[in-house]
Amino acid sequence: MLLQGDFLTREEAKRLSPVTLAFLGDAVYALYVREKLVKTSGAKVSDFQRASSKILSAHAQSEFLNELLPLFTEEENEIFHRGRNAKKATKSKNAAPMEYNRSTGLEAVVGYLYAIGEVQRLEELFSVIDEEKFKIMAQATAFKPSR
């Protein structure tokens, strides 16, 4: 189990399909966002849900990606392109195809970094969403951070 430090090698992780990496990355990113919301406020669960849906949307991820792309290593950029260009079984109901593809690429990078145990690198990338930007994104859904 990954939570116990049973990480994959880079080679093993690269052999996973980019959609599989995105599946894992989606969960990791969602956990990060939910944890940050809980730590920023004493709001109700319904407020957390609305705010997390806004922040985790393909549109928001695509915007976040604009800031991350210049920071990606060559390896991360390769994983991003594999995820972005991967054939997906489903289409997004609420996002433009380009946003959906970009968000899948971002999720693939997050999944890859998590799978190989690069948690510090994930924290480094996630820190690009500074506190103020996070609050602004969350407030767009009537979420009231306490700080």
C-alpha positions as CSV (number, residue, x, y, z in Angstrom):
1,M,0.0,0.0,0.0
2,L,1.4,3.4,-1.0
3,L,0.5,5.1,2.3
4,Q,2.9,2.7,4.0
5,G,5.8,3.7,1.7
6,D,5.5,0.8,-0.7
7,F,6.3,3.0,-3.7
8,L,6.9,2.1,-7.3
9,T,10.2,2.6,-9.1
10,R,10.2,5.2,-11.8
11,E,10.2,2.5,-14.5
12,E,7.3,0.7,-12.9
13,A,5.3,3.9,-12.7
14,K,6.1,4.9,-16.3
15,R,4.7,1.5,-17.4
16,L,1.3,2.4,-16.0
17,S,-1.1,3.9,-18.4
18,P,-1.4,7.6,-18.2
19,V,-5.1,7.3,-17.4
20,T,-4.2,5.0,-14.5
21,L,-1.8,7.6,-13.2
22,A,-4.5,10.3,-13.6
23,F,-6.9,8.1,-11.7
24,L,-4.4,8.0,-8.8
25,G,-3.5,11.7,-9.2
26,D,-7.1,12.8,-9.1
27,A,-7.5,11.2,-5.6
28,V,-4.2,12.7,-4.3
29,Y,-5.1,16.2,-5.5
30,A,-8.6,15.9,-4.1
31,L,-7.2,14.9,-0.7
32,Y,-4.8,17.8,-0.8
33,V,-7.6,20.3,-1.6
34,R,-10.0,18.8,1.0
35,E,-7.3,18.9,3.7
36,K,-6.5,22.5,2.9
37,L,-10.1,23.5,3.0
38,V,-10.6,21.8,6.4
39,K,-7.5,23.5,7.8
40,T,-8.5,26.9,6.5
41,S,-12.0,27.1,7.9
42,G,-14.5,25.7,10.3
43,A,-17.2,25.7,7.6
44,K,-19.9,23.2,7.1
45,V,-19.4,20.0,5.0
46,S,-21.7,21.4,2.3
47,D,-19.5,24.5,2.0
48,F,-16.4,22.3,1.8
49,Q,-18.1,20.3,-1.0
50,R,-19.0,23.3,-3.1
51,A,-15.6,24.8,-2.7
52,S,-13.7,21.6,-3.5
53,S,-15.9,21.0,-6.6
54,K,-14.9,24.5,-7.8
55,I,-11.2,24.0,-7.1
56,L,-11.0,20.5,-8.5
57,S,-12.9,21.3,-11.7
58,A,-11.1,20.7,-15.0
59,H,-11.3,24.5,-15.6
60,A,-9.5,25.3,-12.3
61,Q,-6.9,22.6,-12.8
62,S,-6.2,23.9,-16.3
63,E,-5.7,27.4,-14.9
64,F,-3.4,26.0,-12.1
65,L,-1.5,24.1,-14.8
66,N,-0.5,27.4,-16.5
67,E,1.6,28.2,-13.4
68,L,3.0,24.7,-13.0
69,L,4.1,24.0,-16.6
70,P,7.2,26.2,-16.4
71,L,8.2,24.4,-13.2
72,F,7.9,20.9,-14.6
73,T,11.0,18.8,-15.0
74,E,11.6,17.1,-18.3
75,E,10.3,13.9,-16.8
76,E,7.1,15.6,-15.4
77,N,6.6,17.3,-18.8
78,E,6.8,13.9,-20.5
79,I,4.2,12.4,-18.1
80,F,2.0,15.5,-18.6
81,H,2.0,15.1,-22.4
82,R,1.2,11.3,-22.1
83,G,-1.7,12.1,-19.8
84,R,-3.0,15.0,-21.9
85,N,-2.9,13.0,-25.1
86,A,-4.2,9.7,-23.7
87,K,-7.3,8.2,-25.1
88,K,-10.0,8.5,-22.3
89,A,-13.0,6.2,-21.9
90,T,-15.3,9.1,-21.1
91,K,-15.8,12.7,-22.0
92,S,-16.2,15.6,-19.5
93,K,-19.7,16.8,-19.0
94,N,-18.7,20.2,-17.6
95,A,-15.5,21.1,-19.3
96,A,-14.2,22.0,-22.7
97,P,-12.2,19.1,-24.3
98,M,-8.9,21.1,-24.0
99,E,-9.4,21.8,-20.3
100,Y,-10.4,18.1,-19.7
101,N,-7.3,16.9,-21.5
102,R,-5.0,19.3,-19.7
103,S,-6.5,18.4,-16.3
104,T,-5.9,14.7,-17.1
105,G,-2.3,15.5,-17.9
106,L,-1.9,17.3,-14.5
107,E,-3.5,14.5,-12.7
108,A,-1.2,12.0,-14.4
109,V,1.8,14.0,-13.1
110,V,0.4,14.1,-9.6
111,G,-0.3,10.4,-9.7
112,Y,3.2,9.6,-11.0
113,L,4.9,11.7,-8.4
114,Y,2.8,10.1,-5.7
115,A,3.4,6.6,-7.0
116,I,7.1,7.0,-6.9
117,G,7.1,8.6,-3.4
118,E,8.0,12.1,-4.5
119,V,5.7,13.6,-1.8
120,Q,8.1,16.6,-1.2
121,R,8.0,17.4,-4.9
122,L,4.2,17.3,-4.8
123,E,4.1,19.7,-1.9
124,E,6.5,22.0,-3.8
125,L,4.2,22.0,-6.8
126,F,1.0,22.4,-4.7
127,S,2.5,25.3,-2.9
128,V,2.1,27.3,-6.1
129,I,-1.5,27.7,-5.0
130,D,-0.7,30.2,-2.3
131,E,-3.1,30.9,0.5
132,E,-4.6,34.0,-1.0
133,K,-5.3,32.4,-4.4
134,F,-6.8,29.4,-2.6
135,K,-9.2,31.6,-0.6
136,I,-10.2,33.5,-3.7
137,M,-11.0,30.3,-5.6
138,A,-12.9,28.9,-2.6
139,Q,-14.8,32.2,-2.0
140,A,-16.2,32.0,-5.5
141,T,-18.5,29.4,-4.1
142,A,-19.6,31.3,-1.0
143,F,-17.0,29.4,1.1
144,K,-15.9,31.5,4.1
145,P,-12.3,30.8,5.2
146,S,-11.6,31.6,8.8
147,R,-8.1,33.1,8.2
